[in-house]
Amino acid sequence: MLAAKQKYSLKLNKGNFYVKMTISIYRRLGLGLQRVLKKIPTEPPFTHVCQVGDPVLRCKSGEIPRKDFCTPHLNHIVSCMKKVMNDYNVLGLSACQIGVPVIINPEMKVISYNKVMRPEQCASLKGYSAVVPRYAAVDVTGYDEDGKNVSLEGSGLLGRVLQHEMDHINGKLYIDCMDSKTFQNDGWQVINKYNGAVSIHYLYETRK
């Protein structure tokens, strides 16, 4: 599990929706060529975010034995997670979201049991959001990629991100605890404006 530590403002992004019916044939050819030349993995750990429906998102993550800490395989998974998190500009990420149901043994302790209702998005449910109740403050302990003890206490947005990612580790998605009446397609206004001729872009945009 990775979580961004700096402060963020939470806002729904309608930029995920693009006015186009399909990816152009040139883009498809380009992506195929890129996959061959750059050896983009077709097996976990992926360099994209797995989407809802993938069975891995419903798997509970197993603990990693201490003897496997600092191994090339584990370091590779952590490196992939950091890259995907940066490429997709997300606030947090769990290993199962790139196809690997493992975690460096985090445990969460609730500090404040007060529930706070706020909207959430998820990279594995691209283009949707809902209001989700979360504890006001939590503390997560575990190990980093070097096997050192780490502790991260969070409230507000960070606390929400930590709980969101802990859900992933337990095979849960925010849709399992959301206020179902608030679940929405964030691009519904764009969809209406262009008479349904829109699509969700699942690939990250190249940053300038």
Backbone bond lengths (Angstrom), bond angles and torsions (degrees), N, CA, C in turn:
res aa  C-N    CA-C-N  psi(-1)  N-CA   C-N-CA  omega(-1)  CA-C   N-CA-C  phi
1 M - - - 1.454 - - 1.513 108.82 -
2 L 1.316 116.32 133.03 1.457 121.52 175.19 1.525 108.83 -124.00
3 A 1.305 116.16 141.34 1.468 120.31 178.19 1.510 108.72 -138.53
4 A 1.319 115.73 137.72 1.464 120.52 177.66 1.525 108.44 -71.82
5 K 1.337 116.52 135.88 1.454 120.44 -176.47 1.529 112.98 -94.23
6 Q 1.341 117.05 -22.27 1.450 118.03 -178.49 1.523 111.49 -77.00
7 K 1.340 116.16 166.05 1.456 120.95 -176.73 1.521 110.60 -77.10
8 Y 1.326 115.47 141.84 1.458 121.22 176.92 1.521 108.69 -133.07
9 S 1.309 116.66 155.08 1.456 121.21 169.60 1.512 106.54 -99.18
10 L 1.325 116.79 133.24 1.465 121.07 -176.93 1.513 109.59 -91.76
11 K 1.306 115.90 120.96 1.457 119.50 177.20 1.521 109.00 -147.52
12 L 1.297 116.19 147.43 1.450 121.08 -179.40 1.519 109.36 -76.97
13 N 1.305 115.13 132.92 1.458 120.57 -174.36 1.517 110.21 -104.47
14 K 1.332 116.49 111.33 1.459 120.60 178.29 1.521 111.45 -87.17
15 G 1.332 115.02 1.02 1.453 118.81 179.83 1.511 113.24 -73.61
16 N 1.349 116.86 -5.51 1.459 119.74 178.74 1.516 111.77 -71.95
17 F 1.312 116.37 -13.47 1.451 120.44 -174.75 1.523 109.99 -101.09
18 Y 1.313 115.74 133.35 1.446 120.90 -177.00 1.522 109.75 -125.46
19 V 1.325 115.36 141.30 1.453 121.07 -178.28 1.518 108.64 -83.17
20 K 1.312 114.87 83.61 1.458 120.86 177.20 1.524 107.34 -163.32
21 M 1.315 115.64 146.25 1.449 119.70 -176.69 1.522 111.74 -80.00
22 T 1.307 117.82 -43.65 1.456 121.64 -178.87 1.518 109.30 -146.39
23 I 1.322 115.77 164.74 1.453 120.26 173.61 1.522 107.56 -69.34
24 S 1.319 117.16 134.19 1.457 120.46 -178.13 1.519 111.30 -62.08
25 I 1.336 116.09 156.81 1.454 121.18 -179.91 1.521 111.08 -60.63
26 Y 1.356 116.21 -32.33 1.455 119.69 179.22 1.522 110.82 -68.20
27 R 1.312 115.70 -39.90 1.472 119.29 178.88 1.522 110.30 -67.08
28 R 1.320 116.61 -38.86 1.467 119.90 178.42 1.524 110.50 -62.50
29 L 1.336 116.39 -43.85 1.455 120.13 178.56 1.528 110.85 -64.57
30 G 1.337 115.02 -39.75 1.457 119.81 -179.97 1.513 111.71 -63.94
31 L 1.348 116.58 -43.07 1.455 120.48 179.56 1.522 110.95 -66.05
32 G 1.340 116.29 -37.78 1.451 119.78 178.20 1.513 111.52 -64.45
33 L 1.341 115.92 -43.42 1.464 120.41 178.94 1.522 110.59 -65.07
34 Q 1.334 116.37 -40.21 1.458 121.03 178.97 1.526 110.31 -62.55
35 R 1.328 116.59 -39.65 1.463 120.62 -179.98 1.524 111.22 -62.06
36 V 1.352 115.62 -37.68 1.459 119.83 -179.36 1.529 111.10 -74.00
37 L 1.347 116.10 -48.03 1.458 120.28 -175.06 1.528 112.08 -69.41
38 K 1.332 117.05 -39.65 1.457 120.38 -177.44 1.534 112.42 -94.62
39 K 1.331 116.46 -0.83 1.458 121.40 179.31 1.527 111.11 55.51
40 I 1.328 115.44 49.79 1.462 120.74 177.59 1.527 108.51 -62.78
41 P 1.336 118.92 127.69 1.461 121.09 -174.42 1.525 113.59 -65.54
42 T 1.332 114.97 138.74 1.463 120.76 174.46 1.524 109.90 -105.62
43 E 1.328 116.99 4.33 1.453 123.74 175.18 1.530 107.96 -131.34
44 P 1.339 117.63 155.26 1.463 120.55 -179.31 1.531 111.74 -59.09
45 P 1.350 117.10 149.05 1.475 126.59 -2.75 1.522 111.75 -77.39
46 F 1.346 115.39 133.55 1.455 121.74 -177.69 1.524 111.42 -81.25
47 T 1.321 115.62 166.85 1.464 121.09 172.23 1.524 110.22 -105.25
48 H 1.327 117.19 14.68 1.458 122.78 173.08 1.519 108.19 -126.63
49 V 1.318 116.96 171.40 1.463 122.23 -179.94 1.525 109.72 -95.40
50 C 1.326 117.10 124.35 1.464 121.39 177.38 1.530 109.75 -62.97
51 Q 1.333 116.05 143.50 1.455 121.22 -176.46 1.515 112.11 -105.58
52 V 1.335 115.56 157.09 1.453 122.10 -179.11 1.526 109.96 -52.09
53 G 1.319 116.29 135.10 1.465 122.57 -172.78 1.516 110.69 112.73
54 D 1.336 117.05 -27.99 1.457 121.55 175.89 1.530 107.70 -70.31
55 P 1.345 118.64 123.35 1.467 121.46 -177.45 1.526 114.12 -56.48
56 V 1.332 117.38 -25.65 1.469 119.29 -177.26 1.522 111.73 -62.76
57 L 1.334 117.68 -26.45 1.460 121.05 -179.05 1.525 112.07 -72.80
58 R 1.322 116.76 -12.23 1.461 121.18 178.75 1.530 111.87 -107.23
59 C 1.328 116.67 7.64 1.461 121.50 178.43 1.529 109.94 -88.49
60 K 1.330 116.36 138.36 1.452 119.77 173.04 1.520 108.00 -80.84
61 S 1.321 116.19 134.03 1.457 120.72 -177.69 1.516 111.11 -75.56
62 G 1.328 116.06 138.15 1.453 121.12 178.62 1.521 111.03 -89.99
63 E 1.332 115.80 154.69 1.454 120.01 178.06 1.527 110.25 -70.96
64 I 1.320 115.77 150.63 1.458 121.91 177.77 1.523 108.40 -99.07
65 P 1.328 118.44 123.99 1.471 120.78 178.19 1.528 110.81 -60.85
66 R 1.310 116.80 145.79 1.461 120.50 -178.90 1.529 112.14 -57.43
67 K 1.334 117.04 -30.74 1.464 120.11 -179.09 1.524 112.49 -66.01
68 D 1.337 116.23 -18.73 1.468 120.35 -179.68 1.521 112.64 -92.79
69 F 1.340 117.66 -2.83 1.461 120.41 177.32 1.531 109.49 -65.80
70 C 1.313 115.23 146.28 1.477 122.68 176.03 1.529 113.35 65.99
71 T 1.317 117.57 15.04 1.461 119.67 176.85 1.529 109.50 -81.24
72 P 1.337 118.23 156.17 1.469 120.83 178.95 1.523 112.62 -55.44
73 H 1.351 117.27 -38.62 1.464 120.50 -178.56 1.525 111.17 -64.02
74 L 1.330 117.10 -46.42 1.462 120.55 -179.89 1.525 110.71 -66.65
75 N 1.317 116.51 -41.25 1.467 119.95 177.97 1.523 111.44 -62.01
76 H 1.344 116.04 -35.38 1.464 120.40 178.39 1.523 110.92 -65.89
77 I 1.333 116.91 -41.57 1.465 120.92 178.92 1.530 110.49 -62.82
78 V 1.339 116.67 -45.70 1.461 120.98 179.58 1.524 110.34 -62.13
79 S 1.334 116.55 -41.14 1.467 120.88 178.69 1.522 111.06 -62.04
80 C 1.337 116.95 -42.45 1.465 121.22 178.52 1.523 110.77 -63.66
81 M 1.332 116.57 -40.62 1.454 120.53 179.98 1.530 110.80 -62.95
82 K 1.322 116.32 -42.72 1.460 120.27 179.76 1.527 110.69 -63.43
83 K 1.335 116.22 -40.61 1.460 120.27 -179.69 1.524 111.36 -65.26
84 V 1.333 116.09 -47.12 1.466 120.12 -179.14 1.526 110.34 -64.12
85 M 1.331 116.47 -41.11 1.462 120.57 179.88 1.522 110.60 -61.31
86 N 1.320 116.37 -39.79 1.450 120.95 179.01 1.530 111.48 -72.89
87 D 1.336 116.58 -44.39 1.465 120.62 -178.57 1.525 112.19 -62.52
88 Y 1.334 116.83 -40.16 1.458 120.69 -176.34 1.530 112.43 -92.41
89 N 1.331 115.81 -2.86 1.458 120.69 176.76 1.530 111.91 54.57
90 V 1.349 115.92 49.07 1.464 121.31 179.90 1.525 109.44 -103.79
91 L 1.327 116.46 158.19 1.462 121.79 -176.58 1.514 112.92 -82.42
92 G 1.323 117.55 -20.66 1.454 121.42 -179.73 1.514 110.22 -159.08
93 L 1.343 116.56 162.08 1.461 120.53 -178.33 1.524 108.83 -157.18
94 S 1.327 115.88 141.57 1.455 121.66 173.35 1.515 109.14 -113.41
95 A 1.345 115.47 153.73 1.461 120.08 -175.60 1.525 112.28 -58.76
96 C 1.334 117.35 -33.49 1.464 119.28 -178.83 1.521 111.77 -63.23
97 Q 1.338 117.44 -22.55 1.459 120.55 -179.13 1.522 113.09 -74.51
98 I 1.338 116.47 -12.37 1.467 119.27 171.79 1.522 109.59 -114.36
99 G 1.351 114.91 22.96 1.456 120.63 171.33 1.508 115.99 92.05
100 V 1.350 117.90 7.86 1.465 120.78 -176.86 1.533 109.89 -121.88
101 P 1.334 117.99 106.58 1.466 120.39 -178.21 1.520 113.17 -80.42
102 V 1.340 117.45 63.02 1.470 121.84 177.90 1.520 109.21 -134.66
103 I 1.340 115.78 162.34 1.457 120.39 179.54 1.517 108.37 -155.56
104 I 1.320 116.91 154.09 1.457 119.36 178.93 1.523 108.88 -87.46
105 N 1.303 114.15 61.58 1.458 125.65 168.03 1.539 117.20 46.94
106 P 1.337 118.34 54.29 1.470 119.00 179.00 1.525 111.83 -79.69
107 E 1.302 115.54 150.30 1.454 122.73 173.08 1.520 107.92 -131.81
108 M 1.322 116.10 139.93 1.458 120.03 -177.15 1.527 111.45 -115.19
109 K 1.316 115.46 135.69 1.457 122.33 176.15 1.518 108.12 -119.67
110 V 1.325 116.68 130.23 1.469 121.20 178.59 1.524 109.40 -79.83
111 I 1.320 116.01 126.68 1.461 121.77 178.55 1.523 110.63 -95.04
112 S 1.326 116.04 -42.16 1.463 121.03 177.14 1.523 108.73 -127.20
113 Y 1.334 115.95 121.56 1.464 120.91 -177.71 1.528 112.79 -84.20
114 N 1.306 117.22 0.13 1.458 119.70 175.39 1.526 109.03 -63.29
115 K 1.310 117.77 135.02 1.455 122.14 -179.07 1.529 110.26 -95.11
116 V 1.319 115.65 137.05 1.457 122.58 178.74 1.523 108.60 -119.95
117 M 1.327 116.95 130.96 1.470 122.20 -179.85 1.522 109.57 -98.15
118 R 1.332 117.06 120.46 1.456 121.98 178.55 1.530 108.65 -146.67
119 P 1.339 116.93 154.75 1.473 119.43 176.74 1.526 111.22 -72.57
120 E 1.324 115.90 145.32 1.460 121.88 177.36 1.521 110.07 -132.64
121 Q 1.333 114.18 150.48 1.452 122.01 170.08 1.516 107.73 -121.19
122 C 1.305 116.55 168.84 1.462 121.00 178.10 1.514 108.52 -147.70
123 A 1.326 116.39 134.93 1.467 120.75 179.77 1.518 111.98 -63.78
124 S 1.343 117.25 -18.28 1.459 120.97 178.42 1.525 112.67 -91.55
125 L 1.333 117.12 -3.08 1.467 122.71 171.67 1.520 106.66 -129.43
126 K 1.301 115.72 61.84 1.461 122.23 -171.63 1.526 111.21 -57.96
127 G 1.326 115.02 128.40 1.454 120.07 174.41 1.514 115.45 93.77
128 Y 1.347 117.20 1.84 1.463 120.59 -177.83 1.530 110.06 -125.54
129 S 1.313 115.98 162.15 1.456 121.21 176.73 1.522 109.46 -156.03
130 A 1.340 114.93 166.26 1.464 120.95 176.18 1.519 108.08 -163.04
131 V 1.322 115.70 160.37 1.455 121.16 174.91 1.527 108.32 -81.99
132 V 1.337 115.54 130.11 1.466 121.07 -174.97 1.529 110.05 -129.09
133 P 1.334 118.05 132.01 1.475 120.20 176.28 1.530 110.21 -78.72
134 R 1.322 116.85 133.30 1.461 122.04 177.84 1.534 109.58 -136.58
135 Y 1.335 116.34 154.54 1.456 120.40 174.75 1.525 109.66 -63.39
136 A 1.329 116.21 148.70 1.457 120.42 -175.76 1.524 112.68 -68.72
137 A 1.340 117.58 -30.17 1.464 119.96 -178.95 1.525 109.94 -155.01
138 V 1.321 116.03 139.78 1.470 121.78 179.52 1.532 109.34 -139.98
139 D 1.326 115.48 163.97 1.461 122.04 174.64 1.528 107.34 -128.97
140 V 1.327 116.72 128.03 1.454 122.00 179.98 1.528 109.18 -116.12
141 T 1.326 115.90 128.78 1.460 121.49 177.56 1.517 109.46 -119.77
142 G 1.314 116.79 153.02 1.462 121.74 179.70 1.514 109.52 177.84
143 Y 1.338 115.19 -147.24 1.454 121.09 -178.49 1.518 110.32 -131.65
144 D 1.339 115.56 146.90 1.456 118.63 174.40 1.517 109.43 -88.33
145 E 1.346 116.63 -176.30 1.461 119.63 -175.18 1.519 113.42 -67.14
146 D 1.350 117.09 -12.82 1.465 120.99 177.95 1.525 112.10 -97.09
147 G 1.336 115.52 3.66 1.458 119.35 178.90 1.518 114.34 83.01
148 K 1.329 117.83 10.27 1.454 121.63 -179.74 1.527 110.32 -88.13
149 N 1.333 115.80 145.95 1.461 120.79 177.97 1.522 110.37 -65.95
150 V 1.330 115.64 135.02 1.461 120.53 176.50 1.522 109.17 -131.67
151 S 1.315 116.11 150.82 1.460 122.29 177.58 1.515 107.88 -140.20
152 L 1.322 115.78 131.99 1.457 120.55 -178.17 1.517 109.19 -133.32
153 E 1.335 115.89 112.49 1.458 121.34 178.43 1.516 108.84 -97.28
154 G 1.315 116.19 132.26 1.452 118.34 -176.40 1.513 113.57 -141.56
155 S 1.333 114.51 141.31 1.461 121.84 171.30 1.519 106.22 -131.57
156 G 1.308 117.26 174.13 1.452 119.70 -178.81 1.523 111.30 60.96
157 L 1.337 116.10 -136.35 1.462 120.36 -176.51 1.521 112.36 -64.82
158 L 1.338 117.70 -42.66 1.462 120.07 179.98 1.520 111.53 -61.80
159 G 1.323 116.49 -42.01 1.459 120.13 177.63 1.517 112.00 -61.66
160 R 1.312 115.75 -38.34 1.473 121.10 178.18 1.524 110.58 -66.09
161 V 1.337 116.40 -43.18 1.469 120.49 179.51 1.519 110.51 -62.14
162 L 1.331 117.44 -43.12 1.466 121.42 179.93 1.532 111.10 -60.49
163 Q 1.327 116.30 -44.40 1.472 120.02 179.74 1.525 111.38 -67.27
164 H 1.325 116.13 -38.40 1.465 121.82 178.40 1.528 109.81 -59.99
165 E 1.347 116.63 -45.60 1.460 120.09 -178.30 1.528 111.85 -72.64
166 M 1.327 117.98 -33.52 1.471 120.50 175.35 1.519 110.23 -63.56
167 D 1.332 117.18 -34.29 1.469 120.26 174.99 1.524 110.38 -60.63
168 H 1.337 116.73 -44.09 1.462 120.08 178.67 1.523 111.20 -57.09
169 I 1.319 116.35 -42.45 1.460 121.27 -178.70 1.522 110.81 -61.29
170 N 1.325 116.63 -30.48 1.467 121.64 179.73 1.524 112.73 -94.78
171 G 1.334 116.25 13.99 1.466 119.93 176.56 1.510 114.10 75.15
172 K 1.336 116.63 24.74 1.459 120.82 -178.51 1.526 110.78 -114.88
173 L 1.325 115.73 155.53 1.459 122.92 174.74 1.524 108.34 -122.04
174 Y 1.327 116.96 161.85 1.468 118.45 -177.23 1.521 112.20 -63.12
175 I 1.328 116.99 -21.69 1.466 119.62 179.07 1.526 111.88 -67.23
176 D 1.342 117.56 -14.16 1.460 121.38 178.97 1.525 112.38 -79.48
177 C 1.340 117.77 -18.35 1.464 120.03 -178.17 1.524 112.61 -131.92
178 M 1.313 117.39 10.97 1.465 121.49 -177.52 1.522 111.99 -75.43
179 D 1.316 115.53 165.58 1.461 121.80 166.42 1.523 105.05 -79.89
180 S 1.320 117.17 103.31 1.468 121.61 -170.72 1.534 113.35 -59.12
181 K 1.329 116.93 -26.03 1.466 119.39 -179.67 1.529 112.28 -71.62
182 T 1.333 116.82 -15.18 1.470 119.91 -179.13 1.527 112.40 -98.53
183 F 1.320 117.95 -3.69 1.464 121.45 -178.22 1.527 109.44 -65.05
184 Q 1.342 116.15 128.16 1.456 118.62 -175.92 1.527 112.19 -148.28
185 N 1.321 113.85 156.00 1.460 121.83 167.48 1.524 105.60 -83.68
186 D 1.332 117.04 119.00 1.456 120.35 -173.34 1.532 113.60 -69.97
187 G 1.296 115.86 -10.36 1.462 118.58 179.76 1.513 113.59 -107.06
188 W 1.327 117.30 21.75 1.469 119.54 -174.68 1.528 112.38 -60.14
189 Q 1.328 116.63 -34.81 1.467 118.72 179.70 1.531 111.02 -69.25
190 V 1.342 115.64 -39.42 1.469 120.21 177.52 1.528 110.16 -66.39
191 I 1.323 116.25 -39.35 1.466 120.87 178.48 1.523 110.90 -60.20
192 N 1.326 116.42 -44.03 1.466 120.49 178.36 1.527 111.45 -66.35
193 K 1.323 115.51 -40.72 1.464 120.40 -177.68 1.520 111.82 -60.98
194 Y 1.342 117.20 -38.64 1.460 121.39 -176.87 1.531 112.50 -106.47
195 N 1.348 115.45 24.10 1.471 121.39 174.98 1.526 112.83 52.72
196 G 1.310 115.83 37.69 1.466 120.82 175.25 1.511 115.32 85.10
197 A 1.331 118.35 -3.03 1.472 121.17 -176.64 1.525 110.87 -84.11
198 V 1.340 116.18 61.87 1.458 121.25 179.56 1.528 109.00 -135.89
199 S 1.317 115.20 164.51 1.462 120.16 175.82 1.512 109.01 -144.87
200 I 1.329 116.56 157.07 1.453 121.82 177.56 1.523 108.29 -92.45
201 H 1.314 115.90 132.00 1.454 121.43 -178.79 1.525 108.57 -91.47
202 Y 1.336 117.26 113.75 1.461 120.54 -176.76 1.528 112.75 -90.38
203 L 1.325 117.42 -9.62 1.451 121.34 178.92 1.511 109.50 -94.85
204 Y 1.323 116.57 145.10 1.460 118.82 179.00 1.499 110.29 -72.18
205 E 1.327 115.90 152.45 1.450 121.84 179.25 1.519 109.30 -84.59
206 T 1.312 117.22 138.68 1.450 121.19 177.64 1.522 108.66 -66.70
207 R 1.317 116.71 126.95 1.466 120.25 -178.18 1.522 110.29 -80.65
208 K 1.298 114.86 142.24 1.454 120.28 178.80 1.528 110.24 -88.38
